[in-house]
Amino acid sequence: MKIKYYIFPGIIILLFLIISCNNDSITAPQNIDYRQEMRNFVMNLADYSKNYNNEFIIIPQNGQELITDNGEGDGTPITNYLQAIDATGRESMFYGYYQDDEETPTEDKQHLLDLCLTCEEYGIEVLSTDYCFTQNKMDNSYYLNELNGFISFAASERNLNVIPNYPEIPYNENSDDIIQISQAKNFLYLINSENFATKQDFIDAVSATNYDVIIMDLFHYEIAFDPYEIKQLKTKYNGGKRLVICYMSIGEAEDYRYYWQTSWETDKPDWLEPENPEWEGNYKVRYWEPAWQSIIYGNDNSYLKMILDAGFNGVYLDIVDGFEYFEEK
């Protein structure tokens, strides 16, 4: 039923001001511990996945500030969060923090390094990705990461859409069977398959490498990889076993994913925030909202269940640092 209203101009102005104030309160939720909400999200997601496969690997990327009470390396560790994850991903610790192929400033680097070293102290393996393409910087990235006990990948492309030509063979290449993430000595971060015409082209290219861990997407041009295809990727070219980990963003919604509804562009759900100006098609989310979390995990139609069903060894969770967006607001 439509209701017709008659409003005088002065009242319209007053109503506009009231609505504007209400909208501000909606877009900046109060009395929420954004860090703890993200911890809860990751921990509950981990519980759900390990009920299906107790060896399933949980790797949050960035957001290492969640591991201590004050977000610094000298803080008190949050042990229940650390116990829920198997490794942590870190971008741009040594190169690429502000610009690709540039060294990360000392202050930022030390902050990240302190947190990642704390992770290692608690048995949480660090997977470090630096964005650099100059060969001597790539060499230095591998050296610095190994010096600190991290597994690393020097990404020559920010879009993570190529298998690097340098080095010619993976750093610390080996023929070992990799069953646990702590056994890995290198990894390939290749979540954008746009340079491969078909899924089989992608499989053939990756299968011809000896990386210990592959981090990839569930989809190739919106078509999901199936268990048979993922199984092919679990063997290195030299015959050793390796881990295949699936990328999934939990702190942003992506308008090219299967779950996206075109109606959201005009009638957006309450949990959907504005588009990320740095990444077209990516939208911040109120990740603590049950409606968003049900898209990610907890039911047979969820994103994580699709990943489990496809046979991946684990999941690589992105935008775990989404709490920063709300804290800054």
C-alpha positions as CSV (number, residue, x, y, z in Angstrom):
1,M,0.0,0.0,0.0
2,K,1.3,3.4,-0.9
3,I,0.8,6.3,1.5
4,K,0.6,9.9,0.2
5,Y,2.1,12.6,2.3
6,Y,1.7,16.4,2.2
7,I,4.7,18.2,3.7
8,F,5.4,21.9,3.9
9,P,8.9,23.1,2.7
10,G,10.1,24.0,6.2
11,I,9.2,20.5,7.5
12,I,11.0,19.0,4.5
13,I,14.3,20.7,5.6
14,L,13.9,19.5,9.1
15,L,13.2,16.0,8.0
16,F,16.2,16.0,5.8
17,L,18.5,17.1,8.7
18,I,17.0,14.3,10.9
19,I,17.4,11.7,8.2
20,S,21.0,12.8,7.6
21,C,21.9,12.5,11.2
22,N,20.3,9.0,11.4
23,N,22.2,7.9,8.3
24,D,25.5,9.1,9.9
25,S,24.7,6.9,13.0
26,I,24.0,4.0,10.7
27,T,27.3,4.3,8.8
28,A,29.4,4.6,11.9
29,P,28.2,1.9,14.3
30,Q,29.0,2.6,17.9
31,N,30.0,0.5,20.9
32,I,31.4,-2.3,18.8
33,D,34.9,-3.8,19.4
34,Y,35.8,-4.1,15.7
35,R,38.9,-6.1,16.4
36,Q,37.2,-8.6,18.6
37,E,34.4,-9.0,16.1
38,M,36.9,-9.9,13.5
39,R,38.6,-12.4,15.8
40,N,35.3,-14.0,16.5
41,F,34.5,-14.2,12.8
42,V,37.8,-16.0,12.0
43,M,37.6,-18.3,15.0
44,N,34.0,-19.3,14.3
45,L,34.9,-19.8,10.6
46,A,37.8,-22.0,11.7
47,D,35.6,-24.1,14.0
48,Y,33.1,-24.6,11.2
49,S,35.7,-25.8,8.7
50,K,37.6,-28.0,11.1
51,N,34.4,-29.9,11.9
52,Y,34.4,-31.0,8.3
53,N,38.2,-31.5,8.1
54,N,40.3,-31.2,11.2
55,E,43.4,-30.8,9.1
56,F,41.9,-27.8,7.2
57,I,44.4,-24.9,7.3
58,I,43.3,-21.4,8.3
59,I,45.5,-18.5,7.1
60,P,44.3,-14.9,7.7
61,Q,46.2,-12.3,5.6
62,N,47.3,-9.1,7.2
63,G,45.6,-7.7,10.3
64,Q,48.3,-9.1,12.6
65,E,47.3,-6.5,15.1
66,L,44.6,-9.0,16.1
67,I,47.2,-11.3,17.8
68,T,47.9,-9.0,20.7
69,D,45.7,-6.9,23.1
70,N,47.3,-3.6,22.0
71,G,48.0,-4.4,18.3
72,E,51.8,-4.3,18.8
73,G,54.5,-6.9,19.0
74,D,55.1,-6.3,22.7
75,G,51.5,-6.7,23.6
76,T,49.8,-9.7,25.4
77,P,49.0,-12.4,22.9
78,I,45.3,-13.3,22.3
79,T,45.8,-17.0,22.7
80,N,42.4,-18.3,21.7
81,Y,42.8,-16.4,18.4
82,L,46.3,-17.8,17.8
83,Q,45.1,-21.3,18.6
84,A,42.4,-21.0,15.9
85,I,44.8,-20.2,13.0
86,D,47.5,-22.2,11.4
87,A,49.5,-19.5,9.7
88,T,49.3,-15.8,8.9
89,G,49.8,-14.0,5.6
90,R,51.6,-10.7,5.4
91,E,51.9,-8.4,2.5
92,S,54.6,-5.8,1.8
93,M,56.7,-6.3,5.0
94,F,59.9,-5.5,3.1
95,Y,58.8,-4.2,-0.3
96,G,55.7,-2.6,-1.7
97,Y,54.0,-1.1,1.4
98,Y,53.3,2.2,-0.3
99,Q,54.6,1.5,-3.8
100,D,55.6,-1.6,-5.7
101,D,59.4,-2.2,-5.9
102,E,60.1,0.3,-3.2
103,E,61.4,-0.6,0.2
104,T,58.9,-0.5,3.1
105,P,59.7,2.4,5.4
106,T,61.6,1.4,8.5
107,E,58.9,2.3,11.1
108,D,56.2,0.4,9.2
109,K,58.5,-2.5,8.5
110,Q,59.5,-2.8,12.2
111,H,55.8,-2.8,13.3
112,L,54.9,-5.6,10.9
113,L,58.1,-7.5,11.7
114,D,57.5,-7.4,15.5
115,L,54.0,-8.8,15.1
116,C,55.1,-11.5,12.6
117,L,57.9,-12.6,14.9
118,T,55.4,-12.9,17.7
119,C,53.4,-15.2,15.5
120,E,56.4,-17.4,14.9
121,E,57.0,-17.6,18.7
122,Y,53.6,-19.1,19.0
123,G,54.0,-21.6,16.2
124,I,52.1,-19.6,13.6
125,E,53.9,-19.8,10.3
126,V,54.3,-16.5,8.4
127,L,53.7,-16.4,4.6
128,S,55.2,-13.1,3.5
129,T,54.4,-11.5,0.1
130,D,56.6,-8.6,-1.1
131,Y,55.7,-6.7,-4.3
132,C,58.9,-6.1,-6.2
133,F,60.1,-6.8,-9.7
134,T,63.8,-5.7,-9.7
135,Q,65.8,-8.8,-9.5
136,N,68.2,-7.7,-6.7
137,K,65.2,-6.5,-4.6
138,M,63.5,-9.9,-5.2
139,D,66.7,-11.6,-4.0
140,N,66.8,-9.4,-1.0
141,S,63.2,-10.1,-0.2
142,Y,63.8,-13.8,-0.2
143,Y,66.9,-13.3,1.9
144,L,65.3,-11.1,4.6
145,N,62.3,-13.3,4.9
146,E,64.3,-16.5,5.3
147,L,66.6,-14.7,7.8
148,N,63.5,-14.2,10.0
149,G,62.1,-17.7,9.5
150,F,59.3,-16.7,7.1
151,I,58.1,-18.5,4.0
152,S,58.1,-15.9,1.2
153,F,57.0,-15.0,-2.3
154,A,58.3,-12.0,-4.3
155,A,55.4,-11.0,-6.5
156,S,56.4,-9.2,-9.7
157,E,52.7,-8.2,-10.4
158,R,50.4,-6.6,-7.8
159,N,47.4,-8.3,-9.6
160,L,48.9,-11.7,-8.7
161,N,48.2,-13.0,-12.3
162,V,51.5,-14.5,-13.3
163,I,54.0,-17.2,-12.4
164,P,57.2,-15.1,-12.0
165,N,59.9,-15.6,-14.6
166,Y,62.5,-14.8,-11.8
167,P,63.9,-16.7,-10.1
168,E,63.8,-19.5,-12.8
169,I,63.1,-22.1,-10.1
170,P,61.2,-21.5,-6.9
171,Y,63.3,-20.2,-4.0
172,N,64.3,-23.2,-1.8
173,E,62.9,-25.6,-4.4
174,N,62.6,-29.2,-3.0
175,S,61.0,-32.6,-3.7
176,D,59.7,-33.1,-0.1
177,D,56.1,-34.1,0.5
178,I,54.5,-31.1,2.1
179,I,51.7,-32.2,4.4
180,Q,51.7,-29.3,6.9
181,I,52.1,-25.6,6.3
182,S,55.1,-25.5,8.6
183,Q,57.0,-27.8,6.2
184,A,56.7,-25.5,3.3
185,K,59.8,-23.6,2.0
186,N,58.1,-21.5,-0.7
187,F,54.7,-20.7,-2.2
188,L,53.1,-19.3,-5.3
189,Y,50.4,-16.6,-4.9
190,L,48.3,-16.8,-8.1
191,I,44.8,-15.8,-7.5
192,N,44.0,-14.1,-10.8
193,S,43.8,-16.6,-13.6
194,E,43.0,-14.0,-16.4
195,N,46.1,-14.9,-18.4
196,F,45.0,-18.5,-18.8
197,A,42.3,-19.2,-21.4
198,T,40.9,-22.3,-19.6
199,K,41.0,-24.0,-16.3
200,Q,43.2,-26.7,-17.8
201,D,45.7,-24.2,-19.1
202,F,46.0,-22.9,-15.5
203,I,46.3,-26.4,-14.1
204,D,49.0,-27.4,-16.7
205,A,51.1,-24.2,-16.0
206,V,50.9,-24.7,-12.2
207,S,51.5,-28.4,-12.4
208,A,54.8,-27.7,-14.2
209,T,56.2,-25.9,-11.1
210,N,57.7,-27.2,-7.8
211,Y,56.2,-24.7,-5.4
212,D,55.3,-26.2,-2.0
213,V,52.1,-24.3,-1.6
214,I,49.7,-22.8,-4.2
215,I,47.4,-20.0,-3.2
216,M,44.7,-19.6,-5.8
217,D,41.0,-18.7,-6.4
218,L,38.1,-21.0,-6.3
219,F,36.9,-19.7,-9.7
220,H,38.3,-19.3,-13.2
221,Y,36.1,-16.8,-15.0
222,E,33.2,-17.5,-12.5
223,I,33.5,-21.3,-13.1
224,A,34.6,-23.1,-10.0
225,F,37.4,-25.7,-9.9
226,D,36.1,-29.1,-9.1
227,P,37.7,-31.8,-6.8
228,Y,39.3,-33.6,-9.7
229,E,41.0,-30.5,-10.9
230,I,42.2,-29.5,-7.4
231,K,43.6,-33.0,-6.9
232,Q,45.8,-32.5,-10.1
233,L,47.4,-29.4,-8.5
234,K,48.4,-31.2,-5.3
235,T,51.5,-32.8,-6.9
236,K,54.6,-30.9,-7.7
237,Y,56.3,-31.4,-11.1
238,N,59.0,-33.4,-9.3
239,G,56.5,-35.7,-7.7
240,G,56.4,-34.3,-4.2
241,K,53.0,-33.5,-2.6
242,R,52.0,-29.9,-2.0
243,L,49.2,-27.9,-0.4
244,V,46.6,-26.0,-2.4
245,I,45.0,-23.1,-0.5
246,C,42.0,-21.1,-1.6
247,Y,41.7,-17.3,-1.4
248,M,38.5,-15.9,0.0
249,S,37.8,-12.3,1.0
250,I,35.8,-11.9,4.3
251,G,36.1,-8.2,4.9
252,E,34.8,-7.0,1.5
253,A,32.1,-8.1,-0.8
254,E,33.1,-8.4,-4.5
255,D,30.5,-7.7,-7.2
256,Y,32.0,-10.3,-9.5
257,R,31.3,-13.2,-7.1
258,Y,28.5,-15.7,-7.4
259,Y,26.7,-14.3,-4.4
260,W,26.4,-10.7,-5.6
261,Q,22.9,-9.5,-6.4
262,T,22.3,-6.7,-8.9
263,S,19.5,-5.4,-6.7
264,W,22.1,-4.4,-4.1
265,E,23.2,-1.5,-6.3
266,T,20.0,0.3,-5.6
267,D,18.7,-1.5,-2.5
268,K,21.8,-2.4,-0.6
269,P,21.7,-4.6,2.4
270,D,22.3,-3.1,5.8
271,W,25.7,-4.8,6.1
272,L,27.1,-3.4,2.8
273,E,29.3,-0.4,3.0
274,P,30.6,1.9,0.2
275,E,32.9,0.7,-2.6
276,N,36.6,0.6,-1.9
277,P,38.1,3.5,-4.0
278,E,41.3,1.6,-4.5
279,W,39.8,-1.6,-5.8
280,E,36.8,-1.3,-8.2
281,G,34.0,-3.7,-7.5
282,N,35.0,-4.4,-3.9
283,Y,32.8,-3.1,-1.1
284,K,33.5,-2.9,2.6
285,V,31.1,-4.9,4.8
286,R,30.0,-5.0,8.4
287,Y,31.6,-8.3,8.8
288,W,30.0,-8.9,12.2
289,E,26.5,-9.0,10.7
290,P,25.0,-12.5,10.6
291,A,23.6,-11.9,7.1
292,W,27.1,-11.4,5.7
293,Q,28.7,-14.2,7.7
294,S,26.0,-16.6,6.4
295,I,27.3,-15.9,2.9
296,I,30.8,-16.8,4.0
297,Y,30.3,-19.9,6.2
298,G,27.9,-21.9,8.3
299,N,25.7,-23.6,5.7
300,D,25.7,-25.7,2.6
301,N,25.3,-22.7,0.3
302,S,28.2,-20.8,1.8
303,Y,31.4,-19.8,0.1
304,L,33.5,-21.8,2.6
305,K,31.5,-24.9,2.1
306,M,32.1,-24.6,-1.7
307,I,35.8,-24.4,-0.9
308,L,35.7,-27.5,1.4
309,D,33.7,-29.4,-1.2
310,A,36.2,-28.6,-3.9
311,G,39.0,-30.4,-1.9
312,F,41.3,-27.5,-1.0
313,N,43.7,-28.0,1.9
314,G,42.9,-24.7,3.5
315,V,41.7,-21.1,3.1
316,Y,43.5,-17.8,2.8
317,L,41.4,-15.1,4.3
318,D,41.7,-11.6,3.0
319,I,40.7,-8.2,4.3
320,V,41.1,-9.5,7.9
321,D,42.3,-5.9,8.6
322,G,38.8,-4.6,7.7
323,F,38.5,-3.5,11.3
324,E,40.8,-0.5,10.4
325,Y,38.1,0.9,8.1
326,F,35.6,1.2,10.9
327,E,38.1,2.3,13.6
328,E,39.2,5.2,11.3
329,K,35.5,6.2,10.8
